């Protein structure tokens, strides 16, 4: 299949109630993190995210290609020849098949040779347009990755047990309450860590959709220079701030690859 140019005209909808969002698109976003215990700390940063169809990844004009690459090696096991192949292999290992249905991915592209995606989301549809699963792929700063497969409710919400070491200042326990509605004109996502009666950490992503034209991509890249490196640097900077305030560090357990990611 030949990949489309940027901002293709959406084809006919196949979902029984409403069409899945058109892709590709860009979202100008504000990402917020708020920690409440054992000390309060919050920060916000601005960035931009891509929404792409895994079967029709965008093709950029040659001069802009260093600003957005979508590499299979950056996701799942990194061993499949395509992003779609990596996702399908992972889902099959966890009892889910899409039977050729569409997949939309929200995340950072590789920019100037660098990528870091703390959270990549996949809305996975069946052949009739029904949403069969939402996959949340989490990367930590130690080069490890882990995926959560969810069946969300009508509000796009689901709860999953925490299984992956992300912040050195939290142990691997508790559960996440995620709200991940399909992206529309606006993006409204949240991930909250719950440990018993405590809600020690909440992350939100709020964004506004814009067309994925070459001009708008260039404008976003100029507003947020080397955006993926900035995300990595920001996480480490705030981690250092917490460490210097003597927040206890929890040892990192041995990471075991999930089925479908080996």
Backbone as a ProteinNet text record, in pm:
[ID]
protein_1_A
[PRIMARY]
XXXXXXXXXXXXXXXXXXXXXXXXXXXXXXXXXXXXXXXXXXXXXXXXXXXXXXXXXXXXXXXXXXXXXXXXXXXXXXXXXXXXXXXXXXXXXXXXXXXXXXXXXXXXXXXXXXXXXXXXXXXXXXXXXXXXXXXXXXXXXXXXXXXXXXXXXXXXXXXXXXXXXXXXXXXXXXXXXXXXXXXXXXXXXXXXXXXXXXXXXXXXXXXXXXXXXXXXXXXXXXXXXXXXXXXXXXXXXXXXXXXXXXXXXXXXXXXXXXXXXX
[TERTIARY]
84.5	0	87.7	56	132.1	85.1	178.2	141.7	88.7	-7.2	-65.5	24.5	0.1	64.5	5.6	64.2	10.5	-131.5	-213.8	-350.1	-434.1	-449.8	-533.6	-680.2	-762.2	-905.6	-961.9	-1031.5	-1081.5	-1175.2	-1164.8	-1253.1	-1384.2	-1472	-1602.6	-1589.6	-1677.8	-1674.3	-1732.5	-1674.4	-1724.1	-1774.4	-1753.6	-1799	-1950.7	-2009.3	-2153.8	-2217.2	-2148.1	-2207.4	-2140.5	-2008	-1936.2	-1803.2	-1753	-1626	-1511.1	-1407.1	-1285.4	-1222.1	-1141.1	-1080.5	-997.1	-995.4	-913.4	-766.4	-680	-536.2	-466.2	-348.9	-271.4	-322	-286.1	-317	-208.9	-199	-108.4	-191.1	-142.2	-204.8	-102.1	-129.2	-50.5	-98	-7.1	-46.5	19.9	-48.9	9.2	4.6	121	132.4	158.7	79.2	92.1	114.5	205	229.2	208.3	136.2	113.1	135.2	226.5	259.2	211.5	147.9	91.6	159.1	215.1	279.5	409	509.5	514	541.7	563.8	571	495.6	458.2	383.4	479.2	456.9	539.6	462	462.7	393.3	471.7	450	509.6	425.8	446.1	376.3	477.6	459.3	539.4	454	493.3	421.3	497.6	423.2	483.9	379.4	409.2	310	319	205.5	195.3	132.9	166.8	109	-3.7	-107.9	-206.5	-194.7	-159.9	-136.2	-209.2	-240.5	-296	-178.3	-167.6	-50.9	-42.3	-152.1	-149	-123.1	-127.4	-109	-26	96.8	183.2	212.3	220.1	236.8	372.9	373.9	496.7	524.7	636.9	671.3	754.2	751.9	848.9	990.5	1079.6	1213.4	1284.3	1279.7	1351.1	1298.1	1171.5	1112.3	1120.9	1170.4	1168.8	1249.3	1358.5	1424.9	1337.6	1228.6	1142.2	1036.6	1020.9	918.7	944	992.7	1004.8	931.2	866.4	790.9	855.3	941.4	1022.1	966.5	960.6	914.5	1005.2	1133.5	1227.2	1197.8	1120.3	1093.6	974.7	910.3	787.4	780.1	709.4	688.1	823.1	835.1	962.9	1069.8	1029.3	1126	1185.6	1126.9	1185.3	1101.9	981.2	895.8	931.3	903.3	939.4	851.6	737.7	648.3	589.9	545.3	476.8	350.1	276.7	153.4	183.8	291.3	329.2	364.1	434.4	468.4	346.4	250.5	127.2	46.5	28.4	-51.7	10.2	142.3	210.2	187	197.3	175.6	31	-64.7	-205.1	-239.9	-187	-215	-166	-50.4	3.3	-83.7	-170.9	-257.2	-404.3	-427.8	-563.4	-652.7	-596.9	-677.9	-636.2	-733	-706.8	-797.5	-744	-819	-878.7	-838.1	-892.2	-882.8	-770.6	-746.9	-802.8	-864	-921.2	-816.3	-863.2	-776.6	-711.9	-592	-524.5	-476.8	-512.6	-463.3	-364.6	-250.9	-146.2	-127.8	-119.1	-88.6	45.7	139.9	269.8	365.3	488.9	595.6	654.5	688.5	770.5	917.9	1003.9	1148.3	1186.4	1253.2	1289.7	1441.4	1500.4	1645.7	1720.3	1668.4	1734.3	1705	1624.6	1598.7	1449	1410.4	1271.3	1265.2	1167.3	1134	985.1	914.6	769.9	736.1	717.5	673.3	544.6	454.7	328.2	288.1	270.9	215.6	84.2	-17.8	-150.9	-193.2	-263.4	-314	-462.4	-546.2	-687.9	-705.1	-749.4	-748.1	-891.2	-924.2	-1060.2	-1072.4	-1191.2	-1221.9	-1259.4	-1285.4	-1311.8	-1439.8	-1533.5	-1657	-1647.5	-1528.6	-1509.7	-1532.8	-1560.8	-1582.7	-1448.5	-1443.6	-1321.1	-1302.6	-1197.6	-1176.1	-1081.3	-988.1	-892.3	-822.3	-772	-679.8	-551.2	-439.4	-309.2	-232.1	-183.5	-97.6	43.9	133.8	273.8	355.6	416.7	489.1	638.7	716.6	862.6	917.7	1018.7	1086.8	1222.3	1290	1417.8	1533.6	1505.7	1610.3	1610.3	1535.6	1532.4	1438.7	1350.2	1256.4	1117.2	1035.2	899	802.1	678.1	574.8	440.9	352.5	222.5	107.4	3.9	-120.2	-230.7	-302.9	-415.1	-543.6	-628.7	-748.5	-873.2	-984.6	-1117.3	-1180.8	-1191.9	-1239.4	-1392.2	-1448.2	-1593	-1635.1	-1760.6	-1812.2	-1745.7	-1687.1	-1613.6	-1465.5	-1426.2	-1286.6	-1200.1	-1259.6	-1186.7	-1167.5	-1057.6	-1027.9	-928.7	-924.5	-828	-742.4	-612.2	-518.5	-420.7	-376.8	-274.6	-142	-70.3	61.9	159.5	229.6	318.8	459.9	489.5	612.3	674.9	805.3	882.5	901.2	847.5	857.6	940.7	885.3	957.1	1032.7	1158	1230.3	1173.8	1078.6	1023.5	889.8	849.6	730	764	716.1	734.2	637.9	656.7	566.3	450.1	352.3	230.7	118.4	0	-114.2	-174	-253.2	-322.5	-332.3	-349.1	-372.4	-520.2	-575.2	-705.4	-677.4	-703.6	-674.6	-805.4	-805.2	-917.3	-861	-898.2	-835	-940.7	-1026.8	-1126.1	-1057.8	-1123.5	-1067.3	-1044	-931.2	-903	-1002.6	-1045.8	-1132.8	-1073.7	-1158.2	-1108.1	-1016.8	-1045.8	-962	-914.9	-803.9	-745.2	-755.4	-815.9	-834.2	-803.4	-679.1	-635.5	-588.3	-602.4	-548.2	-507.6	-403.5	-355.3	-332.4	-402.4	-389.6	-343.5	-238.2	-191.3	-272	-320.2	-396.6	-329.4	-304	-244	-331.8	-425.1	-521.6	-610.4	-616.8	-697.8	-621.4	-494.2	-412.9	-420.8	-405.8	-393.7	-264.6	-148.9	-22	28.9	-26.4	28.8	-79.3	-87.1	-179.6	-108.8	-123.3	-72.4	-190.1	-188.5	-292	-227.3	-296.2	-254.4	-376.3	-361.5	-469.9	-415.5	-488.8	-439.2	-550.3	-509.9	-601.3	-552.6	-644.2	-611.9	-586.2	-488	-463.7	-427.1	-443.2	-411.2	-260.9	-224.5	-82.9	-28.8	-15.1	42.9	191.8	270.8	413.4	436.7	358.5	377.1	349.2	245.6	211.9	309.6	361.2	465.8	590	630.4	748.7	727.7	608.3	580.1	586.4	529.8	534.4	678	758.5	898.4	978.1	944.6	1013.8	970.2	843.8	796.5	851.3	875.9	921.7	1047.1	1160.7	1280.7	1321.7	1351.3	1395.8	1307.6	1179.3	1078	1100.4	1144.6	1159	1277.1	1384.1	1497.1	1456.6	1372.1	1325.5	1243.1	1162.9	1085	1178.2	1279.2	1375.4	1445.6	1492.6	1565.9	1476.4	1350.6	1259.9	1232.1	1213.6	1188.9	1309.5	1427.5	1547.4	1569.4	1538.3	1554.8	1463.5	1339.5	1247	1280.4	1332.8	1379.8	1493.6	1584.7	1695.6	1643.3	1544.1	1485.5	1429.6	1359.6	1302.6	1411.6	1516.1	1625.8	1696.6	1717.9	1786.7	1702.9	1576	1489.5	1471.4	1560.9	1571.5	1444.3	1376.5	1265	1320.4	1266.3	1322.2	1317.7	1425	1435.3	1406.6	1319.5	1285.1	1370	1431.2	1514.9	1435.9	1503.4	1439.2	1442.6	1325.9	1324.2	1371.1	1406.2	1445.6	1326.6	1351.3	1243.4	1231	1110.7	1084.6	1001.2	1048.2	974.2	841.4	740.5	608.4	605.8	509.2	483.6	447.8	500.1	474.9	571.4	665.7	764.7	906.9	921.1	1053.2	1115.9
-119.6	0	124	220	343.5	434.6	486	573.9	705.2	769.4	892.4	1011	1118.8	1245.1	1295.9	1403.9	1461.7	1510.8	1496.4	1546.5	1496.4	1364.2	1312.4	1341.7	1338.6	1354.4	1227.5	1236.8	1115.8	1039.3	906.3	821.7	802.4	719.9	698	628.7	662.3	603.2	462.9	373	236.3	199.6	289.2	258.1	260.8	176.4	169.8	295.3	371.4	488.1	616.5	622.3	743.2	700.8	777.2	739.3	759.7	678.1	700.8	831.2	895	1022.1	1009.2	1116.9	1118.6	1133.3	1074.9	1081.8	1087.9	1152.7	1205.6	1342.5	1374.9	1504.7	1537.3	1664.4	1710.6	1767.1	1748.3	1807.8	1892.5	2021.3	2109.2	2085.3	2042.7	1988.8	2060.9	2053.3	2084.9	1956.6	1910.7	1791.4	1836.5	1787.5	1826	1703.3	1715.6	1611.3	1673.5	1604.8	1653.5	1539.8	1560.6	1464.3	1523.9	1440	1491.9	1436.6	1315.3	1257.2	1188.1	1183.5	1244	1394.1	1452.4	1597.8	1640.3	1767	1818.7	1878.3	1840.6	1893.5	1878.5	1981.4	1973.3	2050.2	2012.6	2087.2	2068.1	2158.1	2153.1	2179.2	2115.5	2151.8	2140.2	2217.5	2220	2137.4	2067	1986.5	1965	1880.1	1842.2	1691.7	1631.6	1487.9	1461.5	1346.1	1299.5	1200.5	1206.8	1099.6	1043.2	914.2	852.9	719.9	681.7	550.5	457.5	347.1	259.5	196	190.3	134.1	239.3	366.8	474.9	585.5	551.4	649	764.6	886.8	1002.7	1004.3	1059.2	1079.1	1228.9	1271.3	1412	1450.4	1578	1624.3	1595.8	1562.4	1518.4	1611.9	1746	1831.7	1823	1779.3	1773.8	1635.7	1537.6	1400.9	1384.1	1460.2	1446.8	1489.3	1560.2	1607.3	1506	1398	1299.3	1167.6	1069.4	932.7	841.2	740.8	644.4	507.7	467.6	346.9	232.2	113.9	-4.6	-37	-5.2	-38.6	37.8	145.2	229.2	181.1	71.2	28.7	-123.1	-169	-312.2	-384.6	-499.3	-570.1	-508.8	-425.3	-360.4	-452.2	-572.4	-670.5	-693.5	-641.3	-657.9	-552.5	-581.6	-485.1	-361	-364.1	-248.2	-228.4	-105.7	-77	-160.4	-172.7	-251.2	-397.3	-449	-586.9	-607.1	-510.5	-520.7	-519.9	-432.3	-426.5	-554.5	-602	-722.7	-842.9	-853.5	-965.1	-957.1	-837.4	-820.7	-853.9	-800	-825.6	-973.1	-1040.2	-1182.7	-1262.5	-1222.5	-1291.3	-1270.1	-1168.4	-1138.9	-1160.6	-1243.8	-1289.7	-1192.8	-1095.5	-998.4	-994.9	-1004.2	-992.3	-884.2	-809.3	-699	-734.8	-847.7	-894	-786.9	-716	-614.7	-478.2	-460.2	-330.8	-222.2	-101.5	16.9	34.8	96.1	130.4	275.3	355.8	492.6	501.2	565	580.8	728.1	759.2	893.7	889.8	971.5	974	1067.3	1066.2	1143.1	1063.5	1133.5	1075.2	1091.4	1019.2	1038.1	1171.8	1258.6	1392.4	1407.3	1437.3	1455.8	1336.6	1217.9	1095	1052.3	1126.8	1095.4	1082.3	985.4	973.7	927.8	980.7	928.3	947.6	837.2	837.4	785.7	872	820.7	739.4	784.1	713.4	723	607.4	599.5	524.8	577.4	517.2	466.1	351.8	290	260	317.2	282.8	179.1	60.1	-57	-97.2	-95.2	-117.3	-250.1	-305.5	-422.3	-380.4	-475.6	-443.3	-363.6	-365.9	-288.3	-152.7	-117.9	11.3	10.5	-106	-113.3	-109.4	-35.3	-25.9	-154.1	-230.5	-358.7	-347.6	-253.6	-240.6	-106.3	-61.1	52.1	1.4	25.2	-16.9	106.7	103.6	209.4	153.1	203.7	160	261.9	216.3	304.1	277.5	384	375	446.1	387.1	458.2	509.7	582.4	643.2	544.6	417.1	313.6	229.9	273.6	202.4	83	72.1	-39.5	6.2	-91.1	-58.6	-167.9	-128.6	-220.4	-172.8	-266.4	-232.3	-280.1	-198.3	-234.1	-241.8	-352.7	-370.6	-349.1	-258.3	-221.6	-226.5	-260.1	-243.9	-127	-15	105.4	112.2	190.6	207.9	319.7	360.9	459.9	595.7	622.4	747.2	733.1	615.6	593.4	562.3	517.3	493.9	345.3	314	176.9	182.2	73.9	60.9	-62.1	-49.6	-161.6	-158.5	-276.1	-283.7	-229.9	-156.1	-107.6	-225.4	-245.9	-360.7	-321	-193	-148.8	-34.8	-41.4	60.3	182.2	293.6	416.3	519.5	570.5	668	596.2	634.1	572.3	610.7	703.2	749.8	684	586.4	507.7	360.2	274.1	129.3	79.1	-45.5	-105.7	-169.5	-87.9	-136.4	-39	-69.9	16	-11.1	83.2	68.9	204	199.4	320.9	329.9	447.5	478.4	570	519.4	595	637.4	758.1	807.7	843.5	764.6	773.9	775.5	877.3	883.7	905.2	862.5	879.5	1028.5	1061.5	1203	1261	1382.8	1454.9	1590.7	1693.7	1829.1	1869	1811.6	1835.1	1701.1	1706.8	1589.4	1608.7	1511.3	1520.2	1383.4	1361.9	1233.5	1250.1	1144.7	1148.8	1009.5	1005.7	882	913.1	841.2	864.6	737.2	749.1	637.2	633.3	513.8	496.5	390.8	425.8	332.5	334.2	235.7	237.1	359.1	438.4	560	680.7	664.1	775.9	790.3	911.3	944.6	1024.5	955.6	1028.6	1093.1	1054.7	1108.2	1111.6	1223.8	1237.5	1308.4	1252.2	1315.5	1342.3	1457.8	1491.6	1540.7	1517.7	1569.7	1637.2	1765.7	1841.4	1906.1	1890.7	1942.7	1982.4	2053.2	2099.5	2044.6	1989.1	1926.7	2031.4	2003	2084.1	1992.3	2038.9	1957.4	1933	1816	1778.4	1819.5	1949.9	2000.9	2026.7	2031.1	2062.1	2193.8	2295.8	2424.2	2418.8	2346.8	2339.5	2250.8	2148.7	2069.5	2154.4	2229.7	2314.2	2417	2476	2574	2509.6	2388.2	2319	2286.2	2242.5	2208.8	2332.5	2448.3	2572.1	2619.8	2597.7	2636.1	2543.6	2417.6	2317.5	2250.5	2318.5	2263	2129.3	2035	1900.5	1847.9	1837.7	1815.2	1688.6	1579.3	1454.2	1460.1	1526.2	1543.8	1633.5	1731.7	1819.6	1743.1	1646.4	1563.4	1482.7	1418.1	1339.2	1426.4	1544.5	1633.3	1682.3	1711.9	1761.4	1657.8	1533	1426.9	1410.9	1412.6	1397	1518.8	1635.4	1756.8	1752.6	1713.9	1707.9	1591	1481.9	1372.8	1416.8	1495.4	1546.8	1638.6	1720	1810.3	1729.1	1620.4	1536.8	1465.4	1419.5	1350.4	1444	1566.4	1662.9	1701	1674.6	1696.4	1569.5	1474.1	1350.9	1265.5	1269.1	1177.6	1036.3	939.2	803.4	741.7	671.5	603.9	456.1	401.1	259.4	182.3	71.3	-5.5	-49.9	-51.2	-93.8	-245.5	-310	-456.5	-498.9	-625	-679.5	-674.5	-622.9	-609.7	-736.5	-792.7	-912.1	-873.1	-908.7	-876.5	-949.6	-879.4	-940.1	-1034	-1124.8	-1206.7	-1116.1	-1148.2	-1067.3	-953.1	-934.3	-828	-883	-1016	-1076.9	-1091
0	0	0	-85.6	-89.5	21.7	100	210.4	157	227.1	178.3	205.8	135.7	169.2	298.7	352.4	474.3	452.2	559.4	561.8	445.8	432.1	325.2	353	250	269.7	331.4	446.2	510.6	419.2	424.9	347.4	419.2	367	428.8	562.9	654.5	788.1	782.4	864	869.9	1008.8	1108	1242.9	1248.4	1331.7	1337.1	1395.4	1481.6	1545.7	1500.4	1500.6	1462.1	1403.9	1306.2	1246.3	1342.8	1328.8	1405.6	1359.1	1443.2	1404.9	1278.4	1199	1079	1116.2	1035	1059.7	923.7	916.7	1028.5	1074.7	1200.2	1258.5	1360	1394.4	1498.9	1613.5	1734.8	1853.4	1926.8	1937.5	2024.2	2167	2255	2385.5	2501.7	2615.5	2745.2	2828.1	2872.4	2956.2	3099.4	3193.4	3334.4	3420.6	3517	3616.8	3754.5	3840.3	3976.5	4074.6	4169.3	4275.7	4407.7	4490.9	4616.6	4741.1	4737.7	4855.1	4811.5	4899	5032.1	5029.4	4910.3	4900.3	4775.9	4773.1	4658.5	4556.5	4432.4	4324	4194.4	4113.3	3984.6	3879.6	3755.6	3644.9	3520.1	3425	3297.2	3187.4	3073.3	2957.1	2831.1	2731.8	2605.1	2501.4	2420.2	2315.2	2206.4	2110.8	2011	1988.8	1957	1935.5	1799.2	1744.1	1618.6	1646.1	1565.2	1555.1	1414.5	1404	1272.7	1263.3	1140.8	1108.8	1080.3	1153.4	1137.5	999.2	926.2	791.9	684.7	722.7	626.2	690.6	726.6	791.1	695.9	748.4	660.9	592.3	472.5	396	391.8	445.1	449.3	327.3	290.3	190.9	239.9	148.8	187.2	286.4	269.9	365.3	508.3	525.2	659.2	723.2	650.7	704.7	833.4	856.5	986.9	1104.9	1078.1	1186.6	1227.6	1153.2	1191.2	1120.9	1198.2	1149.7	1246.3	1189.3	1269	1247.2	1340.5	1325.5	1408.8	1347.9	1420.6	1538.4	1527.8	1636.4	1765.5	1757.5	1873.9	1955.8	1913.6	1979.7	1989.6	2090.9	2115.7	2120.7	2058.3	2064.4	1977.6	1883.3	1794.5	1691.5	1674.3	1583.3	1457.9	1455.1	1337.8	1232.6	1106.2	1001.4	999.5	1067.9	1067.9	1207.1	1233.5	1358.8	1371.8	1263.6	1266.8	1298.2	1239.8	1268.9	1414.7	1475.4	1617.5	1706	1674.9	1753.3	1738.5	1615.8	1594.3	1666.1	1661.8	1730.8	1881.2	1936.3	2079.9	2117.1	2041.3	2073.3	2062.5	1959.7	1943.3	2063	2118.9	2236.1	2359.2	2353.4	2467.2	2433.9	2332.6	2305.6	2233	2162.6	2090.1	1944	1856.2	1712.3	1655.3	1561.8	1502.7	1367.7	1310.6	1182.6	1074.8	1075.7	972.7	1003.1	1120.9	1156.2	1170.2	1171.3	1175.1	1312.1	1315	1439.7	1429.6	1529.7	1539.6	1654.2	1629.7	1730.3	1762.4	1891.4	1938.4	2010	1966.1	2031.6	1961.2	2008.2	1945	1828.9	1723.5	1618.4	1655.2	1586.8	1602.8	1538.4	1614.3	1567.6	1572.1	1458.5	1447.7	1507.6	1480.1	1523.8	1665.7	1740.5	1880.9	1904.1	1987.2	2027.9	2172.9	2245.4	2378	2396.4	2413.1	2431	2569.7	2669	2799.2	2787.8	2699	2679.9	2533.3	2470.8	2335.9	2344.5	2278.1	2285.3	2148.9	2150.8	2029	2047.9	1962.1	1959	1849.4	1886.7	1798.3	1764.2	1636.5	1589.8	1516.7	1520.2	1439.5	1298.7	1210.4	1070.1	1047.9	1142.9	1129.7	1199	1247	1312.2	1460.8	1520.6	1664.5	1738.6	1847.6	1926	2005.2	1975.6	2043.4	2162.1	2159.1	2269.6	2258.7	2371.5	2376.3	2440.2	2376	2427.1	2471.6	2594.8	2647.4	2658.6	2576.8	2577.2	2656.2	2765.5	2856.3	2842.9	2830	2826.4	2949.4	3013.5	3121.7	3073.4	3157.9	3118.5	3124.7	3154	3158.1	3030.2	2929.7	2803.2	2801.3	2899.7	2908	2864.6	2822.8	2780.9	2825	2843.6	2891.6	2836.2	2803.4	2745.5	2833.1	2840.2	2907.5	2802.7	2799.3	2707.3	2785.3	2736.2	2811.2	2724.6	2787.4	2728.6	2802.4	2736.4	2801.8	2800.4	2893.2	2898.7	2803	2810.1	2715.3	2731	2845.9	2867	2834.6	2785.9	2752.9	2872.9	2983.2	3107.3	3133.3	3202.2	3243.1	3358.4	3436.7	3546.5	3522.6	3550.4	3536	3652.4	3695	3799.1	3744.7	3826.5	3786.5	3786.9	3673.6	3659	3617.3	3609.2	3544	3622.9	3637	3710.6	3620.1	3661.4	3581.7	3656.9	3766.5	3848.5	3959.7	3986.1	4097.4	4233.9	4235.2	4362	4395.5	4314.6	4343.9	4327.1	4417.4	4396.8	4290.1	4249	4150.1	4226.4	4260.5	4324.5	4294.9	4342.2	4315.9	4178.9	4131.3	4003.5	3935.9	3804.9	3727.4	3691	3704.5	3646.4	3527.8	3407.1	3285.6	3219.9	3171.4	3091.2	2955	2853.1	2721.6	2611.1	2608.3	2500.8	2365.9	2259.5	2126.7	2098.6	2038	2009.9	1910.4	1938.5	1846.6	1817.5	1814.5	1795.2	1911.2	2027.8	2145.6	2202.1	2271	2335.4	2485.3	2554.9	2700.6	2759.7	2802.8	2855.4	2999.6	3079.7	3215.7	3260.2	3342.3	3404.5	3551.6	3638.5	3782.2	3850.9	3931.3	4012.9	4141.6	4176.6	4299.2	4384.7	4508.5	4605.1	4728.9	4737.1	4846.2	4834.4	4942.3	4940.7	4887.9	4859.1	4812.3	4660.6	4615.8	4473.8	4458.2	4465.9	4478.2	4350.2	4234.5	4110.3	4003	3932.6	3820.9	3706.1	3586.9	3464.9	3371.9	3307.5	3211.3	3082.2	2972.2	2841.9	2781.3	2752.2	2690	2563.3	2454.9	2329.2	2234.5	2129.1	2025.8	1892.1	1817.2	1689.9	1582.2	1497.2	1379.3	1263.9	1143	1026.4	1019.4	973.8	963.8	827.7	808.2	684.7	706.5	600.7	617.7	691.4	657.9	724.5	872.9	913.1	1055.2	1131.1	1065.5	1129.9	1152.7	1052.4	1067.9	1177.2	1183.3	1288.7	1426.9	1441	1570.1	1609.3	1512.3	1541.7	1581.8	1526.4	1564	1702.3	1736.3	1870.6	1978.4	1941.9	2038.8	1981.8	1983.4	1918.9	1979.6	1892.4	1930.5	2043.8	2014.8	2117.8	2199	2135.3	2210.2	2306.9	2266.7	2358.6	2475.5	2448.1	2555.1	2657.5	2612.1	2704.5	2794.4	2736.4	2814.6	2917.8	2873.2	2963.7	3076.5	3045.1	3147.2	3254.4	3215.8	3313.7	3406.3	3350.6	3432.7	3523.3	3473.9	3555.8	3677.9	3657.9	3771.2	3863.9	3808.1	3893.6	3983.8	3928.9	4010.2	4119.9	4088.3	4188.3	4304.9	4274.7	4380.1	4460.3	4390.2	4458.1	4556	4515.6	4602.2	4723.4	4717.5	4833.7	4915.3	4891.1	4968.7	4964.1	4852.6	4835.6	4823.7	4899	4895.8	4756.1	4721.1	4592	4611.9	4530.2	4536.8	4436	4476.2	4383.6	4260.5	4147.9	4023.9	4013.1	4005	3992.7	3853.9	3843.3	3713.4	3618.7	3499.5	3402.2	3319.6	3314.6	3234.4	3113.1	2995.6	2874.3	2870.3	2825.4	2810.3	2690.8	2692.6	2576	2457.9	2343.5	2225.3	2207.9	2302.2	2292	2297.4	2293.9	2304	2165.5
[MASK]
++++++++++++++++++++++++++++++++++++++++++++++++++++++++++++++++++++++++++++++++++++++++++++++++++++++++++++++++++++++++++++++++++++++++++++++++++++++++++++++++++++++++++++++++++++++++++++++++++++++++++++++++++++++++++++++++++++++++++++++++++++++++++++++++++++++

